[in-house]
């Protein structure tokens, strides 16, 4: 049940959760996340239930499940033990696509005017915790539209009041749909930043010290400490990038390692040596602290 | 100069290499690969110079540079020391996009009728060596259309003679353009195969024995021994998948490690222990041999 449902096109409307459930697009009738820790998440519904959600169209900052009272206030901390949240973590770790359904109760401009709408497949690009608007710990998942999933159209009645509508027949929607192209330019720019850091360290991992040798040369990865983009908003600068082996990169991105201000590396709660440094490579303490904050539990 | 050239749309024709060079789309006037080992490849030209090339539209099996005589026969082995070939390896290791230009001398149905055409950005998904048609070692690079790069249109005069053309005004091109959607289904199916292997090994790396612990659970990767798809054509079956840590996955995919029939792991020419096994996890010797063959040098 992971991936597309045969015969259900992107944009398919449903008048109710019951109909979306019968179509197998989102099976539970109340829960916002469908999935299990072992299989990953099948689908999520955005319907305005969590005030920390952000909907940017082809990127969604989706708040995990739990900790609310009956009137939608966050009254306790969320946990990764919650099966819906654990399912989204599995989808992230395994790179699995998740069906996204938007409901009209969401305040997003991308919400349908009424009922629910299947909006295609998204990936869980990253996740982390933070203190939510109500002061309790929440987990948030950055969902990015998967290859082939279009930016949702903004339905006419959802347009902001002050937007230009001189021509009633003018097309509505996203004026800058070239996500693919700008993504590529962003990746190219970011590669230049990462390459500078990798050169300083000659591809040696700043955490564990190994250098991977391949027939095509040594290999390492440039890893952003404070992740780029919302909700983390890290800068794409060399002082926010570490030269890491792929294993330590996974550990940094999943919070298995965090870094103290002293540059001591903490792996799953235990001190595991000091970050290797290079005289030309200064590090941003602000980014290091922001990453630690993201993995507070 | 990596990535798109501002103002140059996909599909832009050039009457000659000189004009493509002046537009900075492919700067050298003779060489098929523009790039260096340190910066990666900027662009490649497909123009029929290498008989082992295969052009499937959004996937290109591109033969590296070198080893030919004046009349296009392969008379000696190719090498990764060649700067063009080394540039494509760098693009692969760093995930950088490469501009693709097709020329009319290519025998592909996707070639332009005349001159040259800029066809957008591709990624170097994998690479490896094999004995070419002329019996010498060649290096081949699997180029996949990047996010946002459309499958090239088949120009009318390139249509195979036996294809239906009852209506002279009928559209020409690719009848199955839903690459994105079928890719997603392929990834989902492949995940099920990988997950079975990862469960057998409880996320312990079959090569180095480590298990990565993250706050969301243990982490490993399912790695195909014989890569999927052309030119490798490996099967998506559990006997072609290993449970590896990300570091050993990079090593397997770049030929830094190969496996002997005895399941001894050879890392950069040195025996490095035996592959860990699980009673339920049989391995295909055919796939292991095919992977070894791919990294013969």
Interface residues (C-beta under 8 A of the other chain):
Chain A: X2 X3 X4 X37 X80 X86 X89 X90 X92 X93 X94 X95 X96 X97 X121 X146 X147 X148 X149 X178 X179 X180 X181 X183 X184 X185 X187 X188 X191 X194 X195 X210 X212 X213 X214 X215 X216 X217 X219 X245 X246 X247 X249 X250 X251 X254 X255 X256 X268 X295 X297
Chain B: X2 X3 X4 X37 X80 X86 X89 X90 X92 X93 X94 X95 X96 X97 X121 X146 X147 X148 X149 X178 X179 X180 X181 X183 X184 X185 X187 X188 X191 X194 X195 X210 X212 X213 X214 X215 X216 X217 X219 X245 X246 X247 X249 X250 X251 X254 X255 X256 X268 X295 X297
